[in-house]
Amino acid sequence: MKRTTLIAGTGVALLAATILVACGGGGSSSGSSGTPRMMGASGVITGFGSVFVNGREFATGMQTQVLDGDSDDAASSTADLQVGMTVDIDADSGTATMLRFTSAVRGEVDAVDPTTSTMTVLGQTVRVTSGTSFAGNVSNGSTSAPVAQLSDIHVHDYVVAFGYLECPGSSCSSGATSIVATLVNEPASVGKYRVQGYVTNYSSSTNSFTINGLTVDIATTGASPTVCNTMNCTFADGDFVSVRSTMAPTGTFAAMGSTLTLTASDVKLRPVAPTFAVGSTVTIEGPVSQLSGTRFMVRGITVDASGIASSVTGLVDNQIVEVTGTISSSNTLTATSIEVERFATFALMGALDSVSTTGFSVLGQPFSVTSNTRFVDWSKGMRPFNSSNFSTVLTGSDQVIVSGYPSGSGNVATRVERIPTPSSPKAGVEGVVSADSASADTMTVAGITVALNSNTKLFYSGAGSAPTLPGFFNAITTNTTVAAAFGVPGSGAGTITAADAAVLRLGSHWGDGD
């Protein structure tokens, strides 16, 4: 991943990105006490120094087999891993014996919709939330710039998206799905095209089927026929498959009447759920589906939460959870704890005030760190940077971008990014405006008092070419409006003097569960 670059004058755009870059963490948990001996995990990489998945540390070494699930489990290495990747891990006494990473879709972007925080790749809807990480560089245009937000992604860019399938109905296999992105990476070069999902509209006469807005053609003749792991490349509606191609799709994508077609190099019928040994204790992260009573599914695995029935209260379909439990003989996960993911609701940028073993302070705002806090170092490239060692990596006055949410005992950090220290002090904030004063030209965001003045560059809907301070404050509805400001630290703790300030569009949101 490339570091985020902070440039005065574009600071508002950057701070508007950080919430979307921020990764979900923290959360509320319930269930049995004690820490089980983890034997496996399926979820998101949250940090390195060994490898942290779903906030739990797994040691890695020469005995760890790293597999590229996008390339027929070809041998890979821990150097290829990135924060935000979805991975499956087999472990023995806390040491990873196998780690497989697999993307949700690889291909060129068909459409980007900032108002709904979505993009379309190979006909698949990819949803960006505050739990989405970004990596790589913008490839189009004459210059290369780090990808830090959805607006850095353009139509025809080639991206690799990791994430979870989300189902709008009671059964994934009977309806359309979307992808909740955990990582969107724009690599330096175009690679293979890959998509996975449920077969619909299968036709043996045309040797084709669809996955959401993409038609998949199976080539049975010619020099390079499609390779399948089923007899005669025969499939059925509802089958879960992965499709790869060395060729770009043909046709065009449209919300209605899409003609986008991918000629498959290979199609594999595969299980939806990660595979774990019976009796093993595992943790799995993903969206809830088919919730009924104390039973539901997470990424194809049936969860039996009858032993912790109170933990199911308030759960809804498509809510992201981490479930820990034991795999039964019927391949059901008997849950011992359920943790509901919390997403960032604000972001701050500034120099560290202080660091302790349990948290830190930025712009006068204290933050605690949990095992699910994600860590990225764009300044010194410290890869062993995680919830266990952050206090030894960070030092006073380091410049950071921290995303988090408030809790009863203070702010909880969901993501911490150390960035290069600017030549002069810089500070920024993004979040919901809790108070404002047009007479004093101030607003309060995430506990930070932002002072605006006649020199502040203003951005708000309807501003035209002549934005004004009265117009800016008229665009704010307290406790509803999302705003961002970028400038310098004020004269007191918890204050910023804004060089740039923006009222974000109504479509801005923080992800599920906020």
Steps between C-alpha positions, in 0.01 A plus 500: 500500500610854435498775755234768508631842397378807684498817294376834625204610291387141446484418868121501510487240225748288690319525831178416319679185390625387835163389632454285191854372544440434869465138594238361731619383837421502867143392539283348765525136589304258707518136586723280711804640672857390445716477189462177303798328341453626145547232238390696196358825375332650196486875474699816447868572559520780756877528551843343479776384730404139437151553353185626670168371366173614655721667761660169606871435458632199313873438489651448155828347395666251269230246586218732383371412155371818331271430204363729229139387469459706182768289327405141582666522840839584352773550758527856628661670799411722794660790309201493265247546781325832558284643775138454392551172313247225571683181594439149634745366758570155640701515819663278758542645850490855370738445207358528149567184303302613194387846392297547181397838359224528240349807338131553428546652154783608267440710194438838350260744659172536310352783707560709814214651700625725783147576619445136597868427575506221245687399188430228247769251396425227245133574558532446877396774742787573741394700806752722675445559872704636788642146521667523158877536463660631182837425343697548180522792264260672262610372162315727261626843400853627452599474866475234766341575837413281799149358516350623826125518437223400263532823301855396405354204309391566141308314233732260309750482790606144578439413866514202733227506765492281810187468706184312590193413298187670628155365421190719476257215559465197720709279271819608327473238227157614385568869452752767416799559723732791563851515643577681825858607431767454766788600267508663157844482339596658168814307396769633271403270212191326364480134591244225468125561519318320777151493645317272739134461579182303446401363159172632360339464156709195414446377143652177373403593146703821503760380751458814708373631830492830686645627827308817578569740210758281326441231237755217514560312174645149512714429193464136389686527171804679363862505604432587864180340629386580853638269767246393764503273802154365417410243235458668157509843665142449614363720776165576661329809631602559860849351461777708655788537256822688442569617146830613352601635164815629339293724274311816581120481473320621191187710472387775733363519851178684577268485798237377258579299189863416573677312222822444693635153415806317631632196312626270774844343496391281789194455722514317831210381709611572855364509854368830629631451851856465624578147617598425859558171679221364720568587864725795420450838663482775240405860443325612185406850387233595250143623449205334671250334268186286538457604863229293666475479876844411635628361171649687206767465236834672458663448160339162448558366852194436717537655845317355798484770769243325721756476779540878507148597389523849649785578260263474204274777628523794264678312221372561148583352161809650330645626828873422514591276794787292631387167638719272711407143571558132431430310179252219569470165321227652281742780398297750699689763700381480860555857613662595829521873422366745243664835440318764296733709288508871567610743230669835524273801540771765489865553413771729635839595363772656708808448711487257791468666839591188692527121470442227760476122489120520476449798270605848400377858462471715186387865502407459862270205425583169676468167317515144623627216283335158462620179342297592190665839444677502165847650460680631192832687489548730200788685667770246585352183357488317831329172412497363857240760597198370687285521811769331709802713414360837387628677813857401409458604135333837552686785664391839625423755224466230230241609244205263476158461346276322748145386435267390773168513679395628842414258778390537858861496620646722227595475134595162351749500212404282204794597279834669563719624215838654569581748222808712422537797732421819305747789488251713694223385739183371331170386649169374370168351601199338335173393657148602589461863607376499861482881539561814297494876545458725197568805715832363628584317172563172682376142482564199722586165342607192701572719801721735297413868476566620145546873446427636151581845368496709183810320371352150534430329166141380522326214321129423526213410269370803312803714583574573136806712435446729799458301823435698816519431872125562545431259213731239656323511836158500331601169340552340843235313698648409836515131593432412136746678273842347433777757471876498457765759577873523437740759631730555796467431872327783686625685804348252741468122525220360288487794259575544130527814290362392162672577171242282321153392612232298327142394559485155344226374275184349642610159374790490744463217751701299744412140427270249663423518867608860564 
